[in-house]
Amino acid sequence: MAFVYLALAIVAEVVATSALKATDGFTRPGPSLVVVAGYVIAFYMLSLVLRTIPVGIAYAIWAGLGIVLVALVGVLAYGQRPDPPAVLGIGLIVTGVMVIQLFSRVSAH
């Protein structure tokens, strides 16, 4: 169940982060509510994950996949095109998460 909770935490964080732009500095109530609710859900789910997965590993996966998904939302929803160095950096983050998952003894398998 830990990885289900982690997936839910990532989705909630991506939704909340993606809605930040729409809040217009928290002056718009609807998007602001989405942001607050998303982060509450994300951190609650992450707290459940930490019962079984080490914090460093859980956070690396959460942050790494969150970065990739938020960048994808930026492309699809806001027309923000990452340049080659940004794509390389995101690729390195994904590679780092994969190395942890595949080769680290600290990772929860």
Secondary structure, 3 states (H helix, E strand, C coil): CHHHHHHHHHHHHHHHHHHCHHHCCCCCHHHHHHHHHHHHHHHHHHHHHCCCCCHHHHHHHHHHHHHHHHHHHHHHHHCCCCCHHHHHHHHHHHHHHHHHHHHCCCCCC
